[in-house]
Amino acid sequence: MDANETTRTFHTITALPRLLNWEQTCATLGGISRATLHRITRSGAIRVTRIGGNVRWSVDAIADYLDSVTFPSVKEVTTTMTDAERVAPHIP
């Protein structure tokens, strides 16, 4: 093991356990809520593994989901905003 390997941080998806619970999966997907995770799961966009009465999300299924998702560009988002939203975004 060289010096670079000992100082490397493991914040990548490959450093996670192979099956994740909902909290780990939400964190891996950028801190989404449990409800959002279940909405994504129910839509069939991400596969689950059932172990007894427990639901787990595999690292491979999460990686496949992230590969399949397209995110809008900043230009696409701002062109759909009204002038008022650009100046003063809605604050609840």
C-alpha positions as CSV (number, residue, x, y, z in Angstrom):
1,M,0.0,0.0,0.0
2,D,1.5,3.4,-1.0
3,A,1.0,6.8,0.7
4,N,-1.8,7.8,-1.7
5,E,-3.9,4.7,-0.8
6,T,-3.6,5.4,3.0
7,T,-4.8,9.1,2.6
8,R,-7.6,8.3,0.1
9,T,-11.1,9.1,1.4
10,F,-13.9,6.6,0.6
11,H,-16.9,8.6,-0.3
12,T,-17.6,6.7,-3.5
13,I,-20.5,4.3,-4.1
14,T,-18.0,1.3,-4.3
15,A,-17.0,1.8,-0.6
16,L,-20.6,1.2,0.6
17,P,-22.0,-2.2,1.6
18,R,-23.6,-4.1,-1.3
19,L,-27.1,-3.8,0.1
20,L,-28.3,-0.5,1.7
21,N,-31.2,0.3,4.0
22,W,-33.4,3.3,3.2
23,E,-31.3,5.7,5.3
24,Q,-28.1,4.8,3.5
25,T,-29.9,4.8,0.1
26,C,-31.3,8.3,0.7
27,A,-27.9,9.6,1.7
28,T,-26.3,8.0,-1.4
29,L,-28.9,9.7,-3.6
30,G,-28.0,13.1,-2.3
31,G,-30.0,13.3,0.8
32,I,-33.4,12.7,-0.7
33,S,-36.4,12.1,1.7
34,R,-37.7,8.6,2.5
35,A,-40.9,9.5,0.7
36,T,-39.0,10.4,-2.5
37,L,-37.1,7.2,-2.3
38,H,-40.3,5.2,-2.1
39,R,-41.8,7.2,-4.9
40,I,-38.8,6.4,-7.1
41,T,-39.0,2.7,-6.1
42,R,-42.7,2.4,-6.7
43,S,-42.3,3.9,-10.2
44,G,-39.9,1.0,-11.0
45,A,-37.0,3.3,-11.7
46,I,-34.9,1.5,-9.1
47,R,-34.9,-2.2,-8.2
48,V,-35.1,-3.4,-4.6
49,T,-34.2,-6.7,-2.9
50,R,-36.5,-8.1,-0.2
51,I,-34.9,-10.0,2.7
52,G,-37.7,-11.4,4.9
53,G,-39.8,-8.3,5.6
54,N,-37.0,-5.9,4.9
55,V,-36.4,-3.9,1.7
56,R,-32.9,-3.2,0.6
57,W,-31.4,-1.3,-2.3
58,S,-28.4,-2.7,-4.0
59,V,-25.4,-0.6,-4.9
60,D,-25.7,-1.8,-8.5
61,A,-29.4,-0.8,-8.7
62,I,-28.5,2.7,-7.4
63,A,-25.7,3.0,-9.9
64,D,-28.0,1.9,-12.7
65,Y,-30.6,4.4,-11.6
66,L,-28.1,7.3,-11.5
67,D,-26.8,6.3,-14.9
68,S,-30.4,6.4,-16.3
69,V,-31.4,9.8,-14.8
70,T,-30.9,13.0,-16.8
71,F,-30.8,16.2,-14.9
72,P,-31.9,19.5,-16.5
73,S,-29.2,22.1,-17.3
74,V,-29.2,25.4,-15.6
75,K,-30.3,27.0,-18.9
76,E,-33.3,24.6,-19.1
77,V,-34.4,25.4,-15.5
78,T,-34.0,29.2,-15.8
79,T,-35.9,29.4,-19.1
80,T,-38.9,27.8,-17.4
81,M,-38.8,30.3,-14.6
82,T,-40.8,33.5,-14.6
83,D,-39.0,36.9,-14.3
84,A,-40.3,37.2,-10.7
85,E,-38.8,33.8,-9.8
86,R,-35.5,34.8,-11.2
87,V,-35.4,38.0,-9.1
88,A,-36.9,36.8,-5.9
89,P,-37.3,33.0,-5.6
90,H,-40.2,31.7,-3.6
91,I,-39.3,31.3,0.1
92,P,-41.9,29.3,2.0
